[in-house]
Amino acid sequence: MSSDTHVPAPVATLVDAINAGDTDAFVEAFTENGSVDDWGRVLTGPDGVRSWAETDAIGMDAQMTVLSATSEGDTTTVEFSWSSRKFNGTSTAIVTVDGDRVSSFQIPPAH
């Protein structure tokens, strides 16, 4: 297990797509059945991932800065800072990778 700001390539691709405002690259970062789970609202597949990108991330001019990351196996927990027209602050994401793509991007509810 490592803890630093290094993230696996598929996670970096996802972050880079958000920061570049590139919805197509964001969708392409996911597996065919990939999902976004934002506080229990789960959106699956390319249409679901695109919908979240448009309503909660890229469509809201989001910028995501990785503060720290810990990887174990195919799962990376990322602490990040987020700024957008919808939400600003720090949060956690649990990202699961399948090969060279993201299979799950989960933002659990803050406690």
N, CA, C and O atoms as a GROMACS GRO file, in nm:
protein
  444
    1MET      N    1   0.086  -0.118   0.000
    1MET     CA    2   0.000   0.000   0.000
    1MET      C    3   0.090   0.124   0.000
    1MET      O    4   0.187   0.130   0.075
    2SER      N    5   0.058   0.220  -0.082
    2SER     CA    6   0.136   0.343  -0.085
    2SER      C    7   0.044   0.461  -0.057
    2SER      O    8  -0.075   0.457  -0.086
    3SER      N    9   0.101   0.566  -0.002
    3SER     CA   10   0.023   0.686   0.025
    3SER      C   11   0.102   0.807  -0.024
    3SER      O   12   0.206   0.840   0.033
    4ASP      N   13   0.055   0.872  -0.127
    4ASP     CA   14   0.115   0.993  -0.180
    4ASP      C   15   0.019   1.051  -0.282
    4ASP      O   16  -0.098   1.013  -0.286
    5THR      N   17   0.066   1.142  -0.365
    5THR     CA   18  -0.023   1.201  -0.463
    5THR      C   19  -0.016   1.128  -0.597
    5THR      O   20  -0.078   1.172  -0.694
    6HIS      N   21   0.058   1.019  -0.604
    6HIS     CA   22   0.061   0.938  -0.726
    6HIS      C   23  -0.068   0.857  -0.733
    6HIS      O   24  -0.110   0.795  -0.635
    7VAL      N   25  -0.130   0.858  -0.849
    7VAL     CA   26  -0.251   0.778  -0.870
    7VAL      C   27  -0.228   0.690  -0.993
    7VAL      O   28  -0.149   0.726  -1.080
    8PRO      N   29  -0.296   0.575  -1.001
    8PRO     CA   30  -0.285   0.492  -1.120
    8PRO      C   31  -0.326   0.570  -1.245
    8PRO      O   32  -0.407   0.663  -1.238
    9ALA      N   33  -0.271   0.531  -1.358
    9ALA     CA   34  -0.297   0.602  -1.485
    9ALA      C   35  -0.445   0.623  -1.515
    9ALA      O   36  -0.482   0.733  -1.555
   10PRO      N   37  -0.533   0.521  -1.497
   10PRO     CA   38  -0.675   0.545  -1.527
   10PRO      C   39  -0.737   0.653  -1.438
   10PRO      O   40  -0.825   0.727  -1.482
   11VAL      N   41  -0.692   0.661  -1.313
   11VAL     CA   42  -0.743   0.764  -1.222
   11VAL      C   43  -0.693   0.901  -1.268
   11VAL      O   44  -0.768   0.998  -1.267
   12ALA      N   45  -0.566   0.908  -1.306
   12ALA     CA   46  -0.510   1.034  -1.357
   12ALA      C   47  -0.584   1.079  -1.482
   12ALA      O   48  -0.608   1.198  -1.500
   13THR      N   49  -0.619   0.985  -1.569
   13THR     CA   50  -0.693   1.018  -1.692
   13THR      C   51  -0.827   1.081  -1.657
   13THR      O   52  -0.868   1.179  -1.719
   14LEU      N   53  -0.897   1.025  -1.558
   14LEU     CA   54  -1.025   1.077  -1.513
   14LEU      C   55  -1.010   1.220  -1.461
   14LEU      O   56  -1.087   1.308  -1.498
   15VAL      N   57  -0.912   1.241  -1.374
   15VAL     CA   58  -0.888   1.374  -1.316
   15VAL      C   59  -0.851   1.473  -1.427
   15VAL      O   60  -0.903   1.585  -1.430
   16ASP      N   61  -0.762   1.432  -1.517
   16ASP     CA   62  -0.720   1.520  -1.626
   16ASP      C   63  -0.839   1.559  -1.715
   16ASP      O   64  -0.848   1.673  -1.759
   17ALA      N   65  -0.929   1.465  -1.740
   17ALA     CA   66  -1.047   1.494  -1.823
   17ALA      C   67  -1.137   1.596  -1.756
   17ALA      O   68  -1.187   1.688  -1.822
   18ILE      N   69  -1.157   1.582  -1.626
   18ILE     CA   70  -1.237   1.681  -1.552
   18ILE      C   71  -1.173   1.818  -1.565
   18ILE      O   72  -1.240   1.916  -1.600
   19ASN      N   73  -1.043   1.825  -1.535
   19ASN     CA   74  -0.974   1.955  -1.533
   19ASN      C   75  -0.964   2.018  -1.672
   19ASN      O   76  -0.955   2.141  -1.683
   20ALA      N   77  -0.964   1.937  -1.776
   20ALA     CA   78  -0.958   1.988  -1.913
   20ALA      C   79  -1.096   2.023  -1.966
   20ALA      O   80  -1.108   2.081  -2.074
   21GLY      N   81  -1.201   1.988  -1.891
   21GLY     CA   82  -1.337   2.013  -1.939
   21GLY      C   83  -1.373   1.926  -2.057
   21GLY      O   84  -1.449   1.968  -2.144
   22ASP      N   85  -1.318   1.805  -2.061
   22ASP     CA   86  -1.335   1.716  -2.176
   22ASP      C   87  -1.430   1.601  -2.141
   22ASP      O   88  -1.386   1.497  -2.091
   23THR      N   89  -1.557   1.620  -2.166
   23THR     CA   90  -1.657   1.520  -2.132
   23THR      C   91  -1.633   1.389  -2.205
   23THR      O   92  -1.647   1.282  -2.145
   24ASP      N   93  -1.598   1.394  -2.332
   24ASP     CA   94  -1.574   1.270  -2.407
   24ASP      C   95  -1.459   1.191  -2.346
   24ASP      O   96  -1.470   1.069  -2.331
   25ALA      N   97  -1.350   1.257  -2.310
   25ALA     CA   98  -1.237   1.188  -2.246
   25ALA      C   99  -1.277   1.131  -2.111
   25ALA      O  100  -1.231   1.023  -2.073
   26PHE      N  101  -1.363   1.202  -2.038
   26PHE     CA  102  -1.411   1.153  -1.909
   26PHE      C  103  -1.490   1.023  -1.929
   26PHE      O  104  -1.466   0.925  -1.858
   27VAL      N  105  -1.582   1.023  -2.023
   27VAL     CA  106  -1.662   0.903  -2.049
   27VAL      C  107  -1.572   0.789  -2.096
   27VAL      O  108  -1.591   0.675  -2.054
   28GLU      N  109  -1.476   0.819  -2.182
   28GLU     CA  110  -1.384   0.718  -2.233
   28GLU      C  111  -1.295   0.658  -2.124
   28GLU      O  112  -1.243   0.548  -2.140
   29ALA      N  113  -1.278   0.730  -2.013
   29ALA     CA  114  -1.195   0.681  -1.903
   29ALA      C  115  -1.259   0.562  -1.830
   29ALA      O  116  -1.192   0.491  -1.755
   30PHE      N  117  -1.389   0.541  -1.853
   30PHE     CA  118  -1.465   0.437  -1.784
   30PHE      C  119  -1.481   0.312  -1.870
   30PHE      O  120  -1.478   0.317  -1.993
   31THR      N  121  -1.498   0.198  -1.802
   31THR     CA  122  -1.535   0.075  -1.870
   31THR      C  123  -1.676   0.090  -1.925
   31THR      O  124  -1.748   0.184  -1.889
   32GLU      N  125  -1.717   0.000  -2.012
   32GLU     CA  126  -1.850   0.005  -2.073
   32GLU      C  127  -1.961   0.009  -1.968
   32GLU      O  128  -2.061   0.078  -1.987
   33ASN      N  129  -1.945  -0.064  -1.859
   33ASN     CA  130  -2.046  -0.067  -1.752
   33ASN      C  131  -2.002   0.014  -1.631
   33ASN      O  132  -2.051  -0.007  -1.520
   34GLY      N  133  -1.910   0.107  -1.653
   34GLY     CA  134  -1.859   0.189  -1.544
   34GLY      C  135  -1.969   0.273  -1.480
   34GLY      O  136  -2.073   0.298  -1.540
   35SER      N  137  -1.943   0.315  -1.356
   35SER     CA  138  -2.046   0.391  -1.284
   35SER      C  139  -1.986   0.503  -1.201
   35SER      O  140  -1.871   0.499  -1.158
   36VAL      N  141  -2.070   0.604  -1.180
   36VAL     CA  142  -2.042   0.712  -1.087
   36VAL      C  143  -2.147   0.700  -0.978
   36VAL      O  144  -2.266   0.692  -1.005
   37ASP      N  145  -2.100   0.698  -0.853
   37ASP     CA  146  -2.189   0.693  -0.736
   37ASP      C  147  -2.158   0.818  -0.655
   37ASP      O  148  -2.058   0.823  -0.583
   38ASP      N  149  -2.243   0.917  -0.666
   38ASP     CA  150  -2.224   1.045  -0.597
   38ASP      C  151  -2.325   1.056  -0.484
   38ASP      O  152  -2.441   1.090  -0.505
   39TRP      N  153  -2.278   1.025  -0.364
   39TRP     CA  154  -2.361   1.030  -0.243
   39TRP      C  155  -2.483   0.938  -0.256
   39TRP      O  156  -2.591   0.972  -0.208
   40GLY      N  157  -2.466   0.823  -0.319
   40GLY     CA  158  -2.574   0.726  -0.332
   40GLY      C  159  -2.654   0.737  -0.460
   40GLY      O  160  -2.737   0.650  -0.488
   41ARG      N  161  -2.633   0.840  -0.536
   41ARG     CA  162  -2.697   0.854  -0.668
   41ARG      C  163  -2.606   0.786  -0.769
   41ARG      O  164  -2.499   0.838  -0.802
   42VAL      N  165  -2.648   0.669  -0.818
   42VAL     CA  166  -2.563   0.587  -0.904
   42VAL      C  167  -2.607   0.602  -1.049
   42VAL      O  168  -2.724   0.585  -1.083
   43LEU      N  169  -2.510   0.635  -1.133
   43LEU     CA  170  -2.534   0.649  -1.277
   43LEU      C  171  -2.437   0.553  -1.346
   43LEU      O  172  -2.317   0.555  -1.320
   44THR      N  173  -2.490   0.469  -1.435
   44THR     CA  174  -2.413   0.360  -1.494
   44THR      C  175  -2.407   0.370  -1.646
   44THR      O  176  -2.499   0.420  -1.711
   45GLY      N  177  -2.297   0.320  -1.700
   45GLY     CA  178  -2.278   0.315  -1.845
   45GLY      C  179  -2.242   0.451  -1.901
   45GLY      O  180  -2.245   0.551  -1.828
   46PRO      N  181  -2.209   0.456  -2.029
   46PRO     CA  182  -2.167   0.583  -2.090
   46PRO      C  183  -2.268   0.696  -2.074
   46PRO      O  184  -2.230   0.810  -2.047
   47ASP      N  185  -2.396   0.666  -2.089
   47ASP     CA  186  -2.497   0.772  -2.075
   47ASP      C  187  -2.505   0.824  -1.933
   47ASP      O  188  -2.518   0.945  -1.911
   48GLY      N  189  -2.498   0.734  -1.834
   48GLY     CA  190  -2.502   0.776  -1.695
   48GLY      C  191  -2.378   0.857  -1.656
   48GLY      O  192  -2.390   0.960  -1.589
   49VAL      N  193  -2.261   0.810  -1.697
   49VAL     CA  194  -2.136   0.880  -1.668
   49VAL      C  195  -2.137   1.018  -1.733
   49VAL      O  196  -2.097   1.116  -1.670
   50ARG      N  197  -2.182   1.025  -1.857
   50ARG     CA  198  -2.190   1.154  -1.928
   50ARG      C  199  -2.288   1.248  -1.857
   50ARG      O  200  -2.260   1.367  -1.843
   51SER      N  201  -2.400   1.195  -1.814
   51SER     CA  202  -2.499   1.277  -1.744
   51SER      C  203  -2.439   1.340  -1.619
   51SER      O  204  -2.456   1.460  -1.596
   52TRP      N  205  -2.367   1.260  -1.539
   52TRP     CA  206  -2.305   1.314  -1.417
   52TRP      C  207  -2.201   1.419  -1.453
   52TRP      O  208  -2.194   1.524  -1.390
   53ALA      N  209  -2.121   1.391  -1.555
   53ALA     CA  210  -2.018   1.488  -1.596
   53ALA      C  211  -2.081   1.621  -1.632
   53ALA      O  212  -2.028   1.727  -1.598
   54GLU      N  213  -2.194   1.616  -1.701
   54GLU     CA  214  -2.259   1.739  -1.746
   54GLU      C  215  -2.329   1.815  -1.633
   54GLU      O  216  -2.328   1.938  -1.632
   55THR      N  217  -2.391   1.742  -1.538
   55THR     CA  218  -2.468   1.810  -1.434
   55THR      C  219  -2.390   1.840  -1.307
   55THR      O  220  -2.425   1.932  -1.233
   56ASP      N  221  -2.282   1.764  -1.281
   56ASP     CA  222  -2.213   1.779  -1.154
   56ASP      C  223  -2.065   1.813  -1.165
   56ASP      O  224  -2.005   1.855  -1.066
   57ALA      N  225  -2.005   1.796  -1.281
   57ALA     CA  226  -1.861   1.813  -1.291
   57ALA      C  227  -1.824   1.908  -1.406
   57ALA      O  228  -1.817   2.029  -1.387
   58ILE      N  229  -1.800   1.853  -1.521
   58ILE     CA  230  -1.750   1.931  -1.634
   58ILE      C  231  -1.848   2.041  -1.674
   58ILE      O  232  -1.806   2.153  -1.705
   59GLY      N  233  -1.974   2.012  -1.672
   59GLY     CA  234  -2.075   2.114  -1.704
   59GLY      C  235  -2.085   2.223  -1.599
   59GLY      O  236  -2.148   2.326  -1.623
   60MET      N  237  -2.023   2.202  -1.485
   60MET     CA  238  -2.021   2.301  -1.376
   60MET      C  239  -1.882   2.364  -1.361
   60MET      O  240  -1.851   2.425  -1.259
   61ASP      N  241  -1.799   2.349  -1.467
   61ASP     CA  242  -1.663   2.405  -1.468
   61ASP      C  243  -1.578   2.355  -1.352
   61ASP      O  244  -1.504   2.432  -1.291
   62ALA      N  245  -1.589   2.227  -1.321
   62ALA     CA  246  -1.518   2.170  -1.208
   62ALA      C  247  -1.367   2.163  -1.231
   62ALA      O  248  -1.318   2.146  -1.343
   63GLN      N  249  -1.296   2.176  -1.121
   63GLN     CA  250  -1.152   2.154  -1.116
   63GLN      C  251  -1.127   2.064  -0.995
   63GLN      O  252  -1.175   2.092  -0.885
   64MET      N  253  -1.051   1.958  -1.017
   64MET     CA  254  -1.024   1.858  -0.913
   64MET      C  255  -0.874   1.852  -0.888
   64MET      O  256  -0.796   1.830  -0.980
   65THR      N  257  -0.834   1.873  -0.763
   65THR     CA  258  -0.694   1.866  -0.725
   65THR      C  259  -0.676   1.750  -0.627
   65THR      O  260  -0.736   1.750  -0.520
   66VAL      N  261  -0.593   1.654  -0.664
   66VAL     CA  262  -0.565   1.540  -0.576
   66VAL      C  263  -0.474   1.588  -0.464
   66VAL      O  264  -0.365   1.640  -0.490
   67LEU      N  265  -0.519   1.570  -0.340
   67LEU     CA  266  -0.441   1.609  -0.223
   67LEU      C  267  -0.358   1.491  -0.171
   67LEU      O  268  -0.243   1.508  -0.130
   68SER      N  269  -0.418   1.373  -0.175
   68SER     CA  270  -0.347   1.251  -0.136
   68SER      C  271  -0.420   1.132  -0.196
   68SER      O  272  -0.538   1.141  -0.231
   69ALA      N  273  -0.348   1.022  -0.207
   69ALA     CA  274  -0.408   0.902  -0.263
   69ALA      C  275  -0.342   0.780  -0.201
   69ALA      O  276  -0.221   0.777  -0.178
   70THR      N  277  -0.425   0.679  -0.175
   70THR     CA  278  -0.377   0.552  -0.123
   70THR      C  279  -0.435   0.442  -0.210
   70THR      O  280  -0.556   0.435  -0.230
   71SER      N  281  -0.347   0.357  -0.262
   71SER     CA  282  -0.393   0.247  -0.348
   71SER      C  283  -0.367   0.114  -0.282
   71SER      O  284  -0.264   0.091  -0.218
   72GLU      N  285  -0.465   0.025  -0.298
   72GLU     CA  286  -0.452  -0.113  -0.253
   72GLU      C  287  -0.523  -0.199  -0.358
   72GLU      O  288  -0.644  -0.191  -0.375
   73GLY      N  289  -0.446  -0.281  -0.425
   73GLY     CA  290  -0.504  -0.361  -0.533
   73GLY      C  291  -0.557  -0.271  -0.642
   73GLY      O  292  -0.487  -0.182  -0.690
   74ASP      N  293  -0.682  -0.295  -0.682
   74ASP     CA  294  -0.742  -0.217  -0.790
   74ASP      C  295  -0.822  -0.096  -0.742
   74ASP      O  296  -0.892  -0.032  -0.820
   75THR      N  297  -0.810  -0.065  -0.612
   75THR     CA  298  -0.888   0.044  -0.554
   75THR      C  299  -0.797   0.154  -0.502
   75THR      O  300  -0.700   0.129  -0.431
   76THR      N  301  -0.830   0.277  -0.539
   76THR     CA  302  -0.756   0.394  -0.492
   76THR      C  303  -0.852   0.487  -0.420
   76THR      O  304  -0.958   0.521  -0.472
   77THR      N  305  -0.814   0.526  -0.300
   77THR     CA  306  -0.891   0.624  -0.224
   77THR      C  307  -0.820   0.758  -0.241
   77THR      O  308  -0.701   0.771  -0.211
   78VAL      N  309  -0.894   0.856  -0.289
   78VAL     CA  310  -0.838   0.987  -0.321
   78VAL      C  311  -0.903   1.092  -0.233
   78VAL      O  312  -1.025   1.103  -0.226
   79GLU      N  313  -0.820   1.170  -0.166
   79GLU     CA  314  -0.867   1.290  -0.097
   79GLU      C  315  -0.842   1.403  -0.195
   79GLU      O  316  -0.732   1.417  -0.247
   80PHE      N  317  -0.945   1.485  -0.221
   80PHE     CA  318  -0.929   1.588  -0.323
   80PHE      C  319  -1.000   1.717  -0.286
   80PHE      O  320  -1.091   1.720  -0.204
   81SER      N  321  -0.954   1.820  -0.349
   81SER     CA  322  -1.020   1.949  -0.339
   81SER      C  323  -1.095   1.970  -0.470
   81SER      O  324  -1.045   1.934  -0.577
   82TRP      N  325  -1.214   2.027  -0.461
   82TRP     CA  326  -1.304   2.042  -0.576
   82TRP      C  327  -1.355   2.184  -0.578
   82TRP      O  328  -1.400   2.237  -0.476
   83SER      N  329  -1.348   2.245  -0.694
   83SER     CA  330  -1.412   2.377  -0.709
   83SER      C  331  -1.496   2.373  -0.835
   83SER      O  332  -1.451   2.327  -0.940
   84SER      N  333  -1.618   2.424  -0.823
   84SER     CA  334  -1.708   2.427  -0.938
   84SER      C  335  -1.821   2.524  -0.908
   84SER      O  336  -1.826   2.585  -0.801
   85ARG      N  337  -1.910   2.538  -1.004
   85ARG     CA  338  -2.027   2.623  -0.983
   85ARG      C  339  -2.133   2.552  -0.899
   85ARG      O  340  -2.236   2.611  -0.866
   86LYS      N  341  -2.110   2.423  -0.865
   86LYS     CA  342  -2.208   2.346  -0.788
   86LYS      C  343  -2.160   2.315  -0.646
   86LYS      O  344  -2.238   2.324  -0.551
   87PHE      N  345  -2.034   2.280  -0.631
   87PHE     CA  346  -1.980   2.241  -0.501
   87PHE      C  347  -1.835   2.287  -0.492
   87PHE      O  348  -1.760   2.280  -0.589
   88ASN      N  349  -1.797   2.334  -0.374
   88ASN     CA  350  -1.659   2.370  -0.346
   88ASN      C  351  -1.620   2.312  -0.212
   88ASN      O  352  -1.696   2.323  -0.115
   89GLY      N  353  -1.503   2.251  -0.206
   89GLY     CA  354  -1.457   2.197  -0.079
   89GLY      C  355  -1.370   2.074  -0.100
   89GLY      O  356  -1.325   2.047  -0.212
   90THR      N  357  -1.348   2.002   0.008
   90THR     CA  358  -1.270   1.879  -0.001
   90THR      C  359  -1.362   1.760   0.016
   90THR      O  360  -1.466   1.768   0.080
   91SER      N  361  -1.320   1.650  -0.043
   91SER     CA  362  -1.401   1.530  -0.039
   91SER      C  363  -1.312   1.408  -0.060
   91SER      O  364  -1.190   1.419  -0.076
   92THR      N  365  -1.375   1.292  -0.058
   92THR     CA  366  -1.308   1.165  -0.079
   92THR      C  367  -1.374   1.094  -0.196
   92THR      O  368  -1.495   1.100  -0.214
   93ALA      N  369  -1.293   1.027  -0.275
   93ALA     CA  370  -1.345   0.941  -0.382
   93ALA      C  371  -1.279   0.805  -0.370
   93ALA      O  372  -1.160   0.794  -0.338
   94ILE      N  373  -1.356   0.703  -0.395
   94ILE     CA  374  -1.305   0.566  -0.400
   94ILE      C  375  -1.317   0.524  -0.546
   94ILE      O  376  -1.427   0.512  -0.600
   95VAL      N  377  -1.203   0.500  -0.609
   95VAL     CA  378  -1.199   0.472  -0.751
   95VAL      C  379  -1.149   0.330  -0.772
   95VAL      O  380  -1.042   0.293  -0.725
   96THR      N  381  -1.227   0.250  -0.843
   96THR     CA  382  -1.189   0.113  -0.875
   96THR      C  383  -1.153   0.106  -1.022
   96THR      O  384  -1.224   0.158  -1.108
   97VAL      N  385  -1.040   0.041  -1.049
   97VAL     CA  386  -0.987   0.032  -1.184
   97VAL      C  387  -1.001  -0.111  -1.234
   97VAL      O  388  -0.981  -0.206  -1.159
   98ASP      N  389  -1.034  -0.125  -1.361
   98ASP     CA  390  -1.039  -0.255  -1.428
   98ASP      C  391  -0.954  -0.243  -1.553
   98ASP      O  392  -0.996  -0.184  -1.652
   99GLY      N  393  -0.833  -0.299  -1.549
   99GLY     CA  394  -0.740  -0.285  -1.661
   99GLY      C  395  -0.694  -0.143  -1.673
   99GLY      O  396  -0.637  -0.086  -1.580
  100ASP      N  397  -0.718  -0.082  -1.791
  100ASP     CA  398  -0.672   0.055  -1.814
  100ASP      C  399  -0.785   0.157  -1.805
  100ASP      O  400  -0.773   0.269  -1.854
  101ARG      N  401  -0.897   0.117  -1.742
  101ARG     CA  402  -1.011   0.209  -1.728
  101ARG      C  403  -1.068   0.205  -1.587
  101ARG      O  404  -1.038   0.116  -1.508
  102VAL      N  405  -1.149   0.303  -1.558
  102VAL     CA  406  -1.217   0.313  -1.429
  102VAL      C  407  -1.348   0.236  -1.438
  102VAL      O  408  -1.426   0.255  -1.531
  103SER      N  409  -1.373   0.149  -1.340
  103SER     CA  410  -1.501   0.078  -1.338
  103SER      C  411  -1.599   0.143  -1.240
  103SER      O  412  -1.721   0.129  -1.255
  104SER      N  413  -1.546   0.214  -1.141
  104SER     CA  414  -1.633   0.277  -1.042
  104SER      C  415  -1.566   0.401  -0.984
  104SER      O  416  -1.449   0.398  -0.945
  105PHE      N  417  -1.642   0.511  -0.979
  105PHE     CA  418  -1.597   0.637  -0.919
  105PHE      C  419  -1.703   0.672  -0.816
  105PHE      O  420  -1.812   0.717  -0.850
  106GLN      N  421  -1.670   0.650  -0.688
  106GLN     CA  422  -1.768   0.670  -0.582
  106GLN      C  423  -1.726   0.786  -0.492
  106GLN      O  424  -1.613   0.792  -0.445
  107ILE      N  425  -1.820   0.878  -0.471
  107ILE     CA  426  -1.802   0.985  -0.374
  107ILE      C  427  -1.902   0.957  -0.262
  107ILE      O  428  -2.020   0.987  -0.275
  108PRO      N  429  -1.852   0.900  -0.150
  108PRO     CA  430  -1.944   0.865  -0.042
  108PRO      C  431  -1.990   0.990   0.033
  108PRO      O  432  -1.920   1.092   0.032
  109PRO      N  433  -2.106   0.983   0.097
  109PRO     CA  434  -2.154   1.097   0.175
  109PRO      C  435  -2.056   1.136   0.284
  109PRO      O  436  -1.992   1.049   0.344
  110ALA      N  437  -2.043   1.264   0.308
  110ALA     CA  438  -1.956   1.313   0.417
  110ALA      C  439  -2.022   1.278   0.550
  110ALA      O  440  -2.145   1.277   0.562
  111HIS      N  441  -1.940   1.251   0.646
  111HIS     CA  442  -1.994   1.216   0.778
  111HIS      C  443  -1.968   1.324   0.878
  111HIS      O  444  -2.006   1.312   0.994
   0.00000   0.00000   0.00000
